Amino acid sequence: MKMLFLIFWSLLLIGTMAQENSGPPGKGKPKANIQKEKPMTLEEERNRSEVQIALEEPRISNKWFQGNYLVYDCDKGFFACVNNTSYSLCSSQRTTRIEERNPALGCAPLKRFNTQEECFKVQYQKLHNQMPKLFCIHPNFR
């Protein structure tokens, strides 16, 4: 019975793959029309809902969405270019840990860039910096 099911499933899978690849000979799938968008203003970023953010912006991790703000995730130990919402989350998390007098701060909001490309360039430069990250330690414990 299991063997019959596996044969049926593989035939079904092969059939759907053949349908996807069928089409006029010599013509491939149409290429996506990719256009560069102008950067959003701060007001436009703030007006977007959480659902829009989840649908539009790629996730870097469970915690961060990709954008043009540079942060350092002290918990995981990496630099990331995140969006405005993630940057605000980082700032509030840091403030909370400072108020609780926690010696290890969760993250450090560093800088806003005009474009993601600028952020990526600085992020790449920072990756090779092996200096201790003092901004991850509570000011009273340095």
N, C-alpha and C positions, 0 to 999 in steps of 0.2 A: 504494500500500500504506500509506504514512504517513497519507494523508488518510482512509482507511478506519479506521485505528486511532484517529485523533483523533475521528472521528464516533462510533465505538463508545464511547470513553472519556467523551466529553461526555454521551452518552445514559445511560451508567451513572451518572455523577455526578448528572445531573438526576433520575434515578429514585430514588437514595438520599436526595436532598434532599426529594423529594415524600413519601417514606415518613416522614421525621423530622417533617415539618410536619402529617402527617395525624393525625386524632384527632377527638374530638367537637367540633362547632362551638361557639364561644363559650367554650371552656375552653382556657386556655393551658397551658403546661408548669407542673407543680407547682413552687412556689418552695422553695428550699433552706431548711431549718430552721436558721437561724444563731443560736447561743446564745453569750453571753459566757462564757468560761471563767475560773475563778479562776486567779490567777498561780501558777506553780509555785514550790515551795521550792527552795533551793539543792541539797538532797539529791536531790530528784526530778529536777532537771536533770542532776545528775552520774550518776544511775543509768540514764539513757537511753542506748541504744547509738547508734553512728554511723549505722546503717541507719535507726533510728527518726527521728533528726534529719533525715536526707536526705529521708525520706518526709513528715514532718510540717511542717517549717518552710520557709518560702519563702526562696529564695536571693536575696541582694542582688547578688552577683557570683560569680565563680568562687572567691573567697576567703572570703566572708562569708555567714553565715546571719542572718536577721532575729531580733531579740530585744530585751531591755530593758537592755542594757549599751551605754554610749556609748564609742566609740573614734574616733580620728582616724587615717585611713590616710595616712601621710606620703608613701608612694610615689606614690599617685594624687591626694592632696590633697583629701580629703573626709571629713566626719563621717558616722558610720554607727551605727545602733542594731543591735547584734548579740547573738547568744545567748551562753550561758556558754562553750560550746566555742570559739567564735570569739574571745571575750574572752581565754580562756586561750592560744589560738594567738598572739594579738597580744602578750600578756605574755611568752611564751617567745621570740618573734621579737625583741622589744625587748631582752630579757636577753642573747640570743646576740649581737646586734649591739653591745651595750655591751661585752661581754667581748672581742669581736674588735676593739674600738676603732675601729669604723666610724663616721665622723662623721655620716652620715645614718642615723637610726633608722627602721625600717620602719613602725611605728605607735605610737600612744600609747593605752593603756587608761586611760580617764578616770573613769567612774563607773557604778555599778549603780543602776537605778531600780526601783521596785516594779512598774510597768506599762510597756508599750511606749508608751502614750499620753504618759506623762510624759517618756520618753526622746525621743519625736518632737518635743515642744514645745521642749525644750532644744536639740535638733539644729537645729530651725528657727531659733532665736535665734542659734545659733553660725554658721549659714550666712552671715549678714550681717556677721560679724566679720572684717574684713580685716587684722587685726593679724598680724604674723609669728608663726609657730608655733614658738616656742623649744623646745617639748617634743619636736620632731622632730630636734633637734641634740644630739649627744653632749655631756654636761656638760663634758667637758674641752676642747671645741672652741667653746664659746659665747663 
